[in-house]
Amino acid sequence: MKNPPKTVAIIPSAGMGRRMGGRKKNYLKLLDRPVLAHTIGVFEECPLIDSIILVVPLSDIEFCREEIVRKYGFSKVFAVVAGGAERQDSVRNGIKCASGAGIILVHDGARPLVTFRIVEDIIKAAHETGGAIAAVPVKDTIKEVAGGAVARTVPREALVSVQTPQAFRTEILLRAFKKAAEDGFLGTDESSLVERIGERVAVVEGSYENIKITTVEDMVIAEGILKKRISEEAI
């Protein structure tokens, strides 16, 4: 039986934590370990992930190698590279190190509550369709605003809130990044680049617990979710 294509996870973690009072959110302790260590741990233990590329600020490379990768024994992390000015630049730097990958998965370093189920479903969908993202239905009523007033209420039945991980066949992602560079296009996520070149992106069910930590309040919520999971495992 032919071996499946190699799957490489790129974890961009180059944000500056402006909404956390200047503190780098991914190094803050969430229960027993830093946020970033929780995130990496999911991919370290997932059997469908072959290797991990960590993308961090240039000044943090040595810190992450010693205090995150070596300290917590993450053997799948084979590269820690410098990020860029924008997320897109950071992911591009990670892609450059993903030689031999058949599938490239990208996941925010600030989403430590992702589950094996989501990761595995995303990878399987990317194999089948070429690209896939995690998303959840929008809960709130969405309104379009113009000039400080409501212009219209947007039907939410077809709307989703997009998360990571996002995974794509490598050749598709490379074409998408190349086209974006040629056009000077800056996307908000990898899927937006792939959509521009006409490739289909499948939507896989994410989780409302798969939050991105951006504020102090998010840390409190994440701690509560982790404690709940720990208590459920103990039953």
C-alpha positions in Angstrom: 0.0 0.0 0.0 1.4 3.4 -1.0 2.2 5.7 2.0 0.1 8.8 2.3 1.7 12.1 1.4 3.7 13.8 4.2 1.6 16.3 6.3 3.4 19.3 7.7 1.8 21.6 10.3 2.8 25.2 10.2 2.1 27.1 13.4 2.4 30.9 13.0 3.0 32.5 16.4 4.4 35.8 15.6 1.7 38.1 17.0 2.7 40.9 19.3 -0.3 40.7 21.8 -1.4 44.3 21.5 -4.7 43.5 23.1 -3.0 41.8 26.0 -1.2 44.9 27.3 1.9 44.2 25.1 2.4 40.8 26.6 3.1 38.0 24.2 -0.1 35.9 24.6 1.3 32.7 23.4 3.9 32.5 26.2 1.4 33.2 29.0 0.7 30.2 31.2 -2.5 28.4 30.7 -2.8 26.1 33.7 0.4 24.1 33.6 2.2 25.4 30.5 2.3 28.2 28.0 -0.5 28.7 25.5 1.9 27.8 22.6 2.9 24.6 24.2 -0.7 23.5 24.5 -1.2 24.2 20.8 1.9 22.4 19.7 1.1 19.4 21.9 -2.1 18.6 19.9 -0.1 18.3 16.7 2.8 16.5 18.4 0.4 13.7 19.5 -1.7 13.5 16.3 -0.6 10.5 14.3 -1.5 12.2 11.0 1.0 15.0 11.5 4.5 14.1 10.3 6.4 17.3 11.3 5.8 20.8 12.7 7.2 24.2 11.7 7.0 26.9 14.3 7.0 30.5 13.1 7.9 33.1 15.7 9.4 36.6 15.9 13.1 36.6 15.1 13.9 37.7 18.6 12.0 34.8 20.1 13.6 31.9 18.1 16.1 30.8 20.7 13.6 31.2 23.5 11.1 29.0 21.7 13.7 26.4 20.9 14.8 26.1 24.6 11.7 27.0 26.6 9.0 25.6 24.4 10.3 22.9 22.1 13.1 21.3 24.2 11.5 21.9 27.6 8.3 20.1 26.6 10.0 17.5 24.4 8.3 18.3 21.1 10.2 15.9 18.8 8.1 16.7 15.7 9.2 20.3 15.6 12.0 20.3 13.1 12.2 24.0 12.4 11.7 27.3 14.2 11.8 30.1 11.7 11.3 33.9 11.8 8.0 35.4 11.0 7.3 38.4 8.8 5.5 41.7 8.9 2.1 40.1 8.2 0.6 36.7 8.9 0.8 35.9 5.2 4.5 36.6 5.3 5.0 34.4 8.3 3.2 31.4 6.7 5.2 31.9 3.5 8.4 31.6 5.5 7.1 28.4 7.0 6.1 27.0 3.6 9.7 27.5 2.4 10.8 24.9 5.0 8.1 22.4 4.2 10.1 20.5 1.6 8.5 17.2 0.6 5.1 17.9 2.1 2.0 16.6 0.3 -0.4 18.4 2.6 0.4 21.7 4.4 -1.8 22.5 7.4 -1.8 25.9 9.1 -3.0 26.5 12.6 -2.9 29.6 14.8 -0.5 29.4 17.7 -3.1 31.2 19.8 -5.7 28.4 19.4 -4.7 25.9 22.1 -8.0 24.2 22.4 -8.2 22.5 18.9 -9.0 18.8 19.1 -7.7 15.7 17.4 -11.1 15.3 15.7 -10.9 18.7 14.0 -7.3 18.2 12.9 -7.9 14.7 11.5 -11.1 15.7 9.7 -9.4 18.7 8.1 -6.5 16.6 6.9 -8.8 13.9 5.4 -10.9 16.6 3.7 -7.8 18.2 2.2 -6.7 14.8 0.8 -10.1 14.4 -0.8 -10.8 17.9 -2.1 -7.5 19.7 -2.2 -8.3 22.2 0.6 -10.4 22.5 3.8 -11.0 24.9 6.6 -12.6 24.5 10.0 -15.7 26.7 10.7 -18.7 27.0 12.9 -22.2 28.5 12.1 -22.6 32.2 13.1 -24.7 32.5 16.2 -25.4 36.2 16.4 -27.6 38.3 14.1 -25.3 40.0 11.6 -26.0 43.5 10.3 -24.3 45.6 7.6 -23.6 49.1 8.8 -23.1 52.3 6.7 -22.7 55.8 8.0 -23.2 54.7 11.6 -26.6 53.2 10.9 -27.9 49.7 10.0 -28.0 49.3 6.2 -29.5 45.8 6.3 -29.7 42.5 8.2 -27.5 39.9 6.6 -29.1 36.4 6.4 -27.0 34.2 8.6 -28.1 30.8 7.3 -25.1 30.6 4.9 -22.6 32.4 7.1 -19.9 30.7 9.1 -17.1 31.9 11.5 -13.8 30.6 10.1 -11.2 29.0 12.3 -8.0 27.1 11.9 -6.7 24.6 11.1 -6.7 25.0 7.4 -5.1 22.4 5.2 -4.3 22.2 1.5 -2.4 20.1 -1.0 1.0 21.7 -1.3 0.9 22.5 -5.0 -2.4 24.3 -4.6 -1.1 26.4 -1.7 2.1 27.2 -3.5 0.1 28.5 -6.5 -2.1 30.5 -4.3 0.8 32.2 -2.5 2.6 32.8 -5.8 -0.5 34.5 -7.4 -1.1 36.6 -4.3 2.6 37.8 -4.4 2.3 38.7 -8.1 -0.9 40.7 -7.5 0.2 42.3 -4.2 -2.8 40.7 -2.5 -2.9 40.4 1.3 -5.5 37.9 2.5 -6.9 37.4 6.0 -6.2 33.6 5.9 -4.8 30.9 3.6 -8.2 30.0 2.3 -8.7 33.5 0.9 -5.6 33.0 -1.2 -6.8 29.6 -2.5 -10.3 30.9 -3.3 -8.7 33.6 -5.6 -7.2 31.0 -7.9 -10.5 29.2 -8.3 -9.8 26.1 -6.1 -12.6 24.5 -4.0 -12.2 24.8 -0.3 -14.3 22.4 1.8 -15.8 23.4 5.1 -15.3 21.0 8.0 -17.2 21.4 11.3 -15.0 23.2 13.9 -15.9 23.8 17.5 -17.1 26.8 19.5 -14.4 25.8 22.0 -11.7 26.3 19.4 -11.3 29.9 20.4 -8.4 32.2 19.4 -6.9 33.9 22.5 -6.6 37.6 21.9 -7.7 39.1 25.2 -7.4 38.6 28.9 -11.0 37.4 29.0 -10.2 34.7 26.4 -7.5 33.3 28.8 -10.2 32.9 31.5 -12.5 31.2 29.1 -9.8 28.9 27.8 -8.8 27.9 31.4 -12.4 27.0 32.1 -12.6 24.8 29.0 -9.4 23.0 29.9 -10.4 22.4 33.5 -13.7 21.0 32.2 -11.9 18.6 29.8 -9.6 17.5 32.5 -12.5 16.7 34.9 -14.3 14.8 32.2 -11.2 12.7 31.4 -11.0 11.9 35.1 -14.5 10.4 35.2 
